[in-house]
Amino acid sequence: MIRNFGALRHENFRTFFYGQSLALIGTWVQSTAMSWLVYRLSGSAFLLGLTGFAAQIPMLLVSPFAGVLADRFDRRTVLISMQVVLLVHGLILAVFAWLELLAAWHVVIAAFVMGSAMALETSARQSFVPVLIDDRADLPSALAFGAFMQNSGRMIGPTLAGFIIHIASEAGCFLASAVSKIAVLVSLLRIDAPRNPRSERVRSVAAELAEAYRYQRSIMPLRVLLKHIALISMVATPYAVMLPIYAAEVFGGGAATLGLLLGAAGMGGVCGGLALAWRNNVVGMVQLNQRASLACGLALLGFAYCREFWISMVLLFVVGVGIIVIVTSTTTVTQMIVDEDKRARVMAFFTMSFLGVTPIGALLAGILADAIGVEPVIAAGGFCSVLAALGLGRRMPEFREHLRPIYVRLGLIDPN
């Protein structure tokens, strides 16, 4: 089994994987509880969208500087610092929620604080994973496991949050999130990983960002894939922010129903991540990306007007598979071909394109859902995803032309 999942052969990666998995489950527990609390207190689709916007807009605003920080300083130290911030953040929320002192606008502010810490943590984590792998051939497996880790949290966390809210209110979720951060702190302290190389030149943040921007623009696969994932993030991923409305108004349920809907998408992500980890090969990832974009769009079109709960869960499962394949294939191609001294900054641009654009889509989705209803908003996102997939498919010959010499140089394919 470990031979097939190559990344698990590396002790540093295994240690980080187990600790980070628990922490991400806690993060999803907290995120779900925050969304549910805002909707319970306000009943507003706009405030629900605003909460998603506040949690994720730091990915757009902070990520560029986070990438420079992660290239300049020890990435493990950055990770430890941010996990401590998230631990304290969860404890403060737990106390205020337990005392029933939180209003909806408090939660929106708390979401922004959490998102800022996560933006710094994400850039450091994405560029930290490759140094945990001694054999570059196992990097696709490691990145797929990273996707599996994220989506295990997305599957387990919301479902767990639904039950914790039922038993111990939202305060219990915030406390559980804080406790989960201890696991990743322990794993980070145990890891013996080399420090990232530091440039001898001392330059301004603007100069370093400009260099990384010109670099990613000069490589066609990076340029096109980042644009594609930005579009998918804008139109497709905001569906998750609207799920509390489906849970409460379409299916007449509560927090447990929301947990099941999010869990279905998360289970799709887990299965997609495991399949990619087993595959352990970067060749053909762009084609998988295009097919996943098409499947995701069609599933969203079906889900938008579906009124059968179990069929909706199946469609969300397909959406989960699609999104994780899109994200993981983009990440894998990027990490395999990027220069090490620019890795964190380029991955910061990836974070901006994926997670940074999502809050804009979430805010627009909330505004439009209040105006015209949630179903047309989700359907429009699915339709745009299908168009994006067709556009990406037309550029496959260009991808093959640009990626083949890179894969030959890396020894991933036979030059003949």
C-alpha atoms as one frame of an Amber mdcrd trajectory, in Angstrom:
protein
   0.000   0.000   0.000   2.737   2.479   0.970   4.615   1.598  -2.235   1.581
   2.679  -4.263   1.127   5.831  -2.155   4.751   6.921  -2.582   4.591  10.002
  -0.361   3.941   7.889   2.744   7.432   6.378   2.436   8.857   9.656   3.757
   8.801   9.996   7.558   8.722  13.804   7.607   5.730  13.846   5.285   3.875
  11.174   7.280   4.366  13.103  10.522   3.125  16.344   8.986   0.241  14.628
   7.195  -1.257  13.133  10.363  -1.012  16.321  12.426  -2.215  18.645   9.675
  -5.173  16.368   8.904  -6.538  16.776  12.431  -5.972  20.539  12.339  -7.848
  20.891   9.042 -10.794  18.912  10.401 -10.900  21.421  13.248 -10.747  24.339
  10.817 -13.741  23.007   8.883 -15.639  22.422  12.126 -15.071  26.077  13.024
 -15.858  27.398   9.539 -19.148  25.484   9.396 -20.131  26.670  12.866 -19.404
  30.288  11.927 -21.578  30.093   8.799 -24.400  28.418  10.686 -24.186  30.928
  13.550 -24.381  33.908  11.171 -27.403  32.465   9.372 -29.097  31.518  12.668
 -28.590  35.004  14.079 -29.483  36.978  10.939 -31.376  34.778   8.452 -29.644
  36.799   5.716 -28.156  35.299   2.543 -26.170  38.513   2.115 -24.524  38.211
   5.559 -23.865  34.546   4.846 -22.073  35.519   1.637 -20.299  38.350   3.458
 -18.970  35.878   6.039 -17.520  33.722   3.265 -16.089  36.853   1.662 -14.486
  37.989   4.938 -12.958  34.561   5.563 -11.432  34.246   2.107 -10.641  37.756
   0.861  -7.332  37.695   2.819  -6.264  34.963   0.386  -6.351  37.648  -2.296
  -4.976  40.533  -0.230  -2.431  38.773   2.000  -1.193  35.853  -0.137   1.343
  37.833  -2.230   3.084  39.074   0.918   2.733  35.631   2.498   4.608  34.143
  -0.459   7.481  36.597  -0.036   7.528  35.848   3.704   7.684  32.097   3.074
  10.549  32.507   0.574  12.511  34.787   2.921  12.065  33.004   6.262  11.949
  29.459   7.594   8.604  28.013   6.496   8.237  25.746   9.512   8.565  28.745
  11.843   5.875  30.592   9.879   3.595  27.552  10.112   4.074  27.196  13.872
   3.346  30.887  14.424   0.113  30.797  12.428  -1.141  27.640  14.150  -0.658
  29.343  17.526  -2.687  32.322  16.257  -5.479  29.999  15.079  -5.488  28.149
  18.406  -5.933  31.383  20.376  -8.553  32.593  17.876 -10.647  29.458  18.420
 -10.434  29.752  22.204 -11.593  33.387  22.159 -14.553  32.541  19.920 -15.487
  29.599  22.154 -15.616  31.795  25.264 -17.676  34.553  23.625 -20.071  32.060
  22.028 -20.508  30.217  25.341 -21.391  33.521  27.028 -23.788  34.330  24.138
 -22.041  37.631  23.442 -21.616  37.173  19.686 -23.612  39.075  17.073 -23.471
  38.330  13.354 -21.053  41.189  12.677 -18.672  39.851  15.350 -18.510  36.556
  13.460 -17.824  38.366  10.174 -14.832  40.121  11.780 -13.650  36.838  13.309
 -13.883  35.227   9.865 -11.577  37.914   8.449  -9.019  37.337  11.235  -9.106
  33.576  10.664  -8.773  34.074   6.906  -5.718  36.302   7.343  -3.955  33.690
   9.463  -4.928  30.954   6.990  -3.545  32.990   4.066  -0.136  33.152   5.741
  -0.344  29.480   6.736  -1.420  28.263   3.290   1.452  29.840   1.344   3.988
  28.485   3.825   2.375  25.015   3.855   2.167  24.656   0.079   5.853  25.486
  -0.347   6.837  23.417   2.726   5.449  20.086   1.483   8.051  19.536  -1.310
  10.964  19.721   1.183   9.386  16.846   3.138   9.847  14.555   0.102  13.316
  13.160  -0.596  12.423  11.710  -4.022  10.912  14.173  -6.544   9.084  11.307
  -8.244   6.857  11.063  -5.150   5.889  14.747  -5.256   2.648  14.194  -7.236
   1.611  11.654  -4.600   2.424  14.116  -1.804   0.406  16.886  -3.445  -2.521
  14.535  -4.004  -2.343  13.552  -0.331  -2.432  17.248   0.485  -5.701  17.444
  -1.444  -6.917  14.300   0.324  -5.999  15.897   3.645  -7.913  19.083   2.833
 -10.989  17.221   1.677 -10.970  14.760   4.535 -11.348  17.849   6.681 -14.093
  19.132   4.382 -15.935  15.803   4.632 -15.505  15.056   8.339 -15.446  18.606
   9.719 -18.884  19.879   8.611 -20.570  16.592   9.495 -18.909  16.623  12.905
 -19.838  20.293  13.334 -23.505  19.500  12.797 -23.491  17.017  15.659 -21.363
  19.201  17.941 -23.729  22.151  17.401 -26.662  19.890  18.306 -24.946  18.719
  21.508 -22.785  21.652  22.648 -23.755  24.640  20.448 -21.347  26.566  18.224
 -19.078  27.166  21.230 -18.227  23.466  21.285 -17.134  23.675  17.642 -14.834
  26.615  18.309 -13.251  24.799  21.253 -12.753  21.628  19.182 -11.022  23.676
  16.480  -8.623  25.189  19.014  -7.739  21.785  20.466  -7.114  20.330  16.981
  -4.281  22.809  16.389  -2.231  21.099  19.106  -1.820  18.058  16.822  -0.156
  19.978  13.995   2.014  21.958  16.425   3.364  18.683  17.831   4.026  17.308
  14.328   5.822  20.485  13.201   8.078  20.401  16.261   8.999  16.761  15.512
   9.865  17.257  11.836  13.539  17.467  10.855  13.320  19.367   7.558  15.933
  21.521   5.797  15.446  25.269   5.793  14.437  26.791   2.480  17.235  28.457
   0.479  17.466  32.205   0.986  18.518  34.694  -1.639  21.701  36.657  -0.989
  20.077  39.739  -2.525  17.965  41.934  -0.284  15.161  43.403  -2.375  11.850
  45.077  -1.767   8.667  43.043  -1.499   7.392  44.715  -4.678  10.516  43.677
  -6.614  10.230  40.054  -5.487   6.540  39.917  -6.365   7.194  41.482  -9.767
   9.881  38.883 -10.497   7.544  36.005  -9.619   4.704  37.526 -11.641   6.872
  37.889 -14.758   8.132  34.338 -14.240   4.682  32.719 -14.112   3.468  34.842
 -17.022   6.390  33.632 -19.153   5.374  29.955 -18.827   2.233  29.174 -20.839
   0.947  26.226 -18.727   1.185  28.261 -15.515  -0.407  31.319 -17.078  -3.403
  29.476 -18.530  -3.993  27.125 -15.591  -4.000  29.996 -13.096  -6.550  31.878
 -15.210  -8.681  28.740 -15.496  -8.725  28.007 -11.780  -9.513  31.658 -11.044
 -12.600  31.418 -13.248 -13.700  28.130 -11.655 -13.210  29.659  -8.216 -15.309
  32.678  -9.140 -18.299  30.816 -10.560 -18.287  27.258  -9.169 -16.902  27.131
  -5.633 -19.354  29.697  -4.117 -21.972  26.909  -4.120 -20.626  25.867  -0.698
 -21.462  29.255   0.839 -25.081  28.878  -0.304 -25.568  25.388   1.155 -27.029
  26.643   4.481 -29.917  28.058   2.411 -30.465  24.702   0.703 -30.258  22.886
   4.051 -32.774  25.161   5.790 -35.167  26.283   3.044 -35.023  23.687   0.271
 -34.671  20.537   2.376 -36.213  21.878   5.603 -33.337  20.682   7.768 -30.843
  22.108  10.218 -27.149  21.956  11.026 -27.023  18.165  10.588 -28.487  18.491
   7.066 -25.882  21.116   6.215 -23.177  18.802   7.510 -24.389  15.970   5.263
 -24.439  18.195   2.167 -20.942  19.518   2.822 -19.827  16.023   3.775 -20.999
  14.644   0.407 -18.839  17.165  -1.437 -16.002  16.431   0.950 -16.315  12.681
   0.357 -16.035  13.350  -3.367 -12.882  15.324  -2.683 -11.456  12.501  -0.580
 -12.104   9.922  -3.302 -10.680  12.186  -5.991  -7.617  12.926  -3.882  -6.974
   9.243  -3.152  -7.299   8.363  -6.837  -4.725  11.003  -7.756  -2.406   9.891
  -4.934  -2.583   6.309  -6.239  -1.943   7.549  -9.795   1.300   9.269  -8.678
   2.099  10.731 -12.125   2.005  14.329 -13.336   1.706  13.397 -17.029  -1.871
  13.845 -18.253  -2.911  16.098 -15.364  -4.093  18.924 -17.635  -6.451  16.577
 -19.498  -7.866  15.420 -16.155  -8.341  19.068 -15.208 -10.417  19.733 -18.313
 -12.643  16.684 -17.810 -13.118  17.471 -14.130 -14.172  21.038 -14.979 -16.804
  19.695 -17.351 -18.132  17.161 -14.824 -18.229  19.771 -12.057 -20.202  22.210
 -14.201 -22.762  19.618 -15.271 -23.225  18.429 -11.669 -23.826  21.999 -10.459
 -26.435  22.489 -13.191 -28.231  19.383 -11.938 -27.937  20.283  -8.255 -29.300
  23.819  -8.676 -32.914  22.714  -9.146 -32.808  19.250  -7.564 -35.346  18.685
  -4.775 -34.447  15.086  -3.920 -32.001  15.108  -1.005 -30.072  11.936  -1.831
 -29.738  12.837  -5.511 -28.416  16.223  -4.405 -25.805  14.465  -2.273 -24.695
  12.379  -5.272 -24.389  15.512  -7.412 -22.391  17.265  -4.681 -20.137  14.200
  -4.529 -19.386  14.701  -8.249 -18.779  18.411  -7.632 -16.340  17.479  -4.857
 -14.439  15.084  -7.126 -14.319  17.675  -9.890 -13.055  20.552  -7.792 -10.342
  18.522  -6.075  -9.066  17.187  -9.409  -8.989  20.743 -10.811  -7.119  22.071
  -7.783  -4.718  19.143  -7.391  -3.816  18.910 -11.074  -3.103  22.645 -11.179
  -1.028  22.446  -7.993   0.899  19.388  -9.181   1.843  20.821 -12.571   2.855
  24.103 -10.920   4.960  22.498  -8.182   6.697  20.158 -10.625   7.883  22.836
 -13.066   8.485  25.877 -10.837  11.989  26.961  -9.749  12.680  26.341  -6.050
  13.717  29.911  -5.241  10.379  31.200  -6.566   8.180  28.370  -5.294   6.403
  30.141  -2.422   5.755  33.299  -4.427   4.366  31.410  -7.424   2.223  29.290
  -5.095   0.993  32.545  -3.574  -0.283  33.514  -7.029  -1.971  30.105  -7.178
  -3.579  30.770  -3.789  -4.790  34.154  -5.035  -6.229  32.564  -8.177  -7.997
  29.778  -6.289  -8.828  30.837  -2.741  -8.428  34.580  -3.263 -11.025  34.859
  -6.025 -13.551  32.649  -4.212 -14.708  35.350  -1.745 -15.560  37.710  -4.592
 -17.707  34.966  -6.083 -19.221  34.230  -2.658 -20.152  37.869  -2.095 -21.679
  38.193  -5.569 -23.535  34.913  -5.060 -24.989  36.192  -1.787 -26.141  39.458
  -3.361 -27.661  37.719  -6.396 -29.289  34.997  -4.266 -31.093  37.667  -2.241
 -32.250  39.329  -5.481 -33.187  36.429  -7.788 -32.971  33.284  -5.666 -30.218
  30.791  -4.997 -31.085  28.290  -7.767 -30.305  30.548 -10.777 -27.027  31.581
  -9.150 -25.832  27.974  -8.760 -27.024  27.072 -12.269 -25.171  30.027 -13.799
 -21.998  28.906 -12.044 -22.368  25.424 -13.500 -22.944  26.775 -17.010 -19.851
  29.002 -16.826 -17.789  26.025 -15.608 -18.840  24.027 -18.667 -17.776  26.909
 -20.932 -14.420  27.128 -19.118 -13.865  23.392 -19.639 -14.554  23.687 -23.359
 -12.144  26.616 -23.611  -9.398  24.683 -21.821  -9.942  21.699 -24.103  -9.220
  23.825 -27.185  -5.727  24.624 -25.842  -4.590  21.034 -25.239  -2.167  21.007
 -28.216  -0.414  24.078 -26.762  -0.104  22.397 -23.373   1.496  19.315 -24.930
   3.920  21.487 -26.899   5.094  23.386 -23.806   5.006  20.623 -21.179   6.655
  17.795 -23.118  10.210  19.286 -23.112   9.875  20.107 -19.403   8.780  16.566
 -18.556  11.628  15.147 -20.671  14.149  17.352 -18.827  12.774  16.177 -15.476
  12.980  12.543 -16.590   9.228  12.012 -16.314   8.751  10.787 -19.895  10.913
   9.093 -22.535  12.422  11.644 -24.970  11.758   9.215 -27.800
